[in-house]
Amino acid sequence: MSDDKSSNAYWKANIRIITVCMVIWALASFGGGILLRPLLSGIQVGGSDLGFWFAQQGSILVFIVLIFWYVFRMNRLDREYGVEE
C-alpha cells in the first residue's frame, strides 16, 4: 500500500512539473509572440523589433531552457523517490 501511495505521489509531482513547463512555454510563445507583440515592437534587438524576435527565436530559446530545467528537476525527483537509473 505504501508503494502505491509513493507511486501516485511521484506521478502527481511529475504531472505538476510538466504542467508548469507547458504553461511557461504557452505564455512565452503565445503571450510574447502574439499578445504582447505590439507592446514589444518599439524595442530594437538585432535589427528587428523585440516582438518579432520573440515570436521567431524567443519561444524556441525558452523551450530549450525548459528542456534542461525539466531534466534537472526530474533527476532530483527520481532521486527523491528512489527511482533513479
C-alpha positions as CSV (number, residue, x, y, z in Angstrom):
1,M,0.0,0.0,0.0
2,S,2.8,2.4,0.8
3,D,4.4,1.7,-2.6
4,D,1.2,2.6,-4.3
5,K,1.0,5.9,-2.4
6,S,4.6,6.6,-3.3
7,S,3.9,5.8,-6.9
8,N,0.9,8.1,-7.0
9,A,2.8,10.9,-5.3
10,Y,5.7,10.5,-7.8
11,W,3.3,10.8,-10.8
12,K,1.4,13.7,-9.3
13,A,4.8,15.6,-8.9
14,N,5.7,14.6,-12.4
15,I,2.5,15.9,-13.9
16,R,2.9,19.1,-11.9
17,I,6.3,19.7,-13.4
18,I,5.0,19.0,-16.9
19,T,2.1,21.4,-16.3
20,V,4.4,24.2,-15.1
21,C,6.6,23.7,-18.2
22,M,3.7,23.8,-20.6
23,V,2.2,26.9,-19.0
24,I,5.5,28.7,-19.2
25,W,6.1,27.7,-22.8
26,A,2.5,28.7,-23.7
27,L,2.9,32.1,-22.1
28,A,6.3,32.6,-23.8
29,S,5.2,31.6,-27.3
30,F,1.6,32.9,-27.3
31,G,2.0,35.8,-24.9
32,G,5.4,37.1,-26.0
33,G,5.0,36.3,-29.7
34,I,1.3,37.3,-30.3
35,L,-0.4,39.1,-27.4
36,L,2.5,41.3,-26.3
37,R,4.0,41.9,-29.8
38,P,2.5,45.4,-30.2
39,L,4.0,46.4,-26.8
40,L,7.4,45.0,-27.6
41,S,7.6,46.4,-31.2
42,G,9.3,49.6,-30.2
43,I,12.4,47.8,-28.7
44,Q,15.1,47.0,-31.2
45,V,17.0,43.7,-31.0
46,G,19.5,42.6,-33.7
47,G,18.0,44.8,-36.4
48,S,14.3,43.9,-35.8
49,D,11.8,44.7,-33.1
50,L,11.6,42.6,-29.9
51,G,8.1,41.3,-30.6
52,F,9.2,39.8,-33.9
53,W,12.4,38.4,-32.4
54,F,10.4,36.8,-29.5
55,A,7.9,35.3,-31.9
56,Q,10.7,33.8,-34.1
57,Q,13.5,33.0,-31.6
58,G,12.5,33.7,-28.0
59,S,9.9,31.0,-27.7
60,I,12.4,28.4,-29.1
61,L,15.0,29.5,-26.6
62,V,12.5,29.3,-23.7
63,F,11.6,25.8,-24.9
64,I,15.3,24.8,-24.8
65,V,15.8,26.2,-21.3
66,L,12.7,24.4,-20.2
67,I,14.0,21.1,-21.5
68,F,17.2,21.5,-19.4
69,W,15.2,22.6,-16.4
70,Y,12.8,19.6,-16.8
71,V,15.8,17.2,-16.9
72,F,17.3,18.7,-13.8
73,R,14.1,18.7,-11.9
74,M,13.2,15.1,-12.9
75,N,16.6,13.8,-11.9
76,R,16.1,15.4,-8.5
77,L,12.5,14.0,-8.3
78,D,13.8,10.5,-9.3
79,R,16.4,10.6,-6.5
80,E,13.8,11.8,-4.0
81,Y,11.6,8.8,-4.8
82,G,14.4,6.3,-5.3
83,V,13.7,5.5,-9.0
84,E,16.9,6.9,-10.5
85,E,18.7,4.9,-13.1
